[in-house]
Amino acid sequence: MDVLPVSRFKATCLAALERVRRTRRPLLVTKRGVPIAQVVPAPPRKPTHSAFGAMRGSAEELGDVLEPLPEEAWEVLR
């Protein structure tokens, strides 16, 4: 773990944060030798799922969609 005094952290904050991100090593910020904060790397991003295949398994096939309905199913013939 890297240790950095608060005065240096204040002056180089963005660079220190980038170093934590890049190296994945935590940073301990101290004030007069006493720890006051710890900067840890963020957890890795979760992969985003594509819209393709998102509905897989959610439909049910009830019959042949190309086969015509029987005459008793047509309301207009009643």
C-alpha positions in Angstrom: 0.0 0.0 0.0 1.3 3.4 -0.9 1.4 6.2 1.7 1.0 9.8 0.8 0.8 12.9 3.1 -2.4 14.9 2.7 -0.5 18.0 1.5 1.0 16.0 -1.4 -2.3 14.3 -2.0 -4.0 17.7 -2.3 -1.4 18.9 -4.8 -1.4 15.7 -6.9 -4.9 14.4 -6.4 -5.8 13.6 -10.0 -2.5 11.9 -10.7 -2.7 9.9 -7.4 -6.2 8.7 -8.3 -5.1 7.7 -11.8 -2.2 5.7 -10.2 -4.6 3.8 -8.0 -6.8 3.1 -11.0 -3.9 1.9 -13.1 -2.0 -0.1 -10.5 -5.1 -1.4 -8.5 -3.0 -0.7 -5.3 -4.7 1.2 -2.5 -3.4 4.5 -1.3 -3.2 5.6 2.4 -3.5 9.4 3.0 -1.9 10.6 6.2 -1.9 13.8 8.2 1.2 14.2 10.4 1.8 10.4 10.1 -1.8 9.5 11.2 -4.0 7.8 8.6 -7.0 9.9 7.6 -8.3 8.2 4.4 -7.7 5.2 2.2 -8.3 5.3 -1.5 -9.1 1.9 -3.0 -9.6 1.0 -6.6 -13.2 0.8 -7.9 -14.6 -2.7 -8.5 -14.3 -3.9 -12.1 -17.2 -3.1 -14.4 -19.8 -5.8 -15.0 -20.1 -6.6 -18.7 -23.2 -5.1 -20.2 -25.6 -7.5 -21.9 -26.6 -7.1 -25.5 -30.3 -6.6 -26.5 -29.8 -9.6 -28.8 -31.0 -12.7 -27.1 -32.4 -10.8 -24.1 -35.8 -12.4 -24.4 -34.5 -16.0 -25.1 -36.7 -18.5 -23.4 -39.5 -16.2 -22.6 -41.9 -17.2 -25.5 -43.9 -20.4 -25.9 -44.7 -22.0 -29.3 -48.4 -23.0 -29.3 -48.7 -24.3 -32.8 -47.9 -23.7 -36.5 -48.2 -20.0 -37.2 -48.6 -20.6 -40.9 -51.5 -23.1 -40.6 -54.9 -21.5 -41.1 -57.3 -21.5 -38.1 -60.3 -23.9 -38.2 -63.6 -22.4 -39.3 -65.1 -22.5 -35.8 -62.4 -20.1 -34.6 -63.5 -17.3 -37.0 -66.0 -14.9 -35.3 -67.2 -13.6 -38.7 -68.6 -17.0 -39.6 -70.8 -17.2 -36.5 
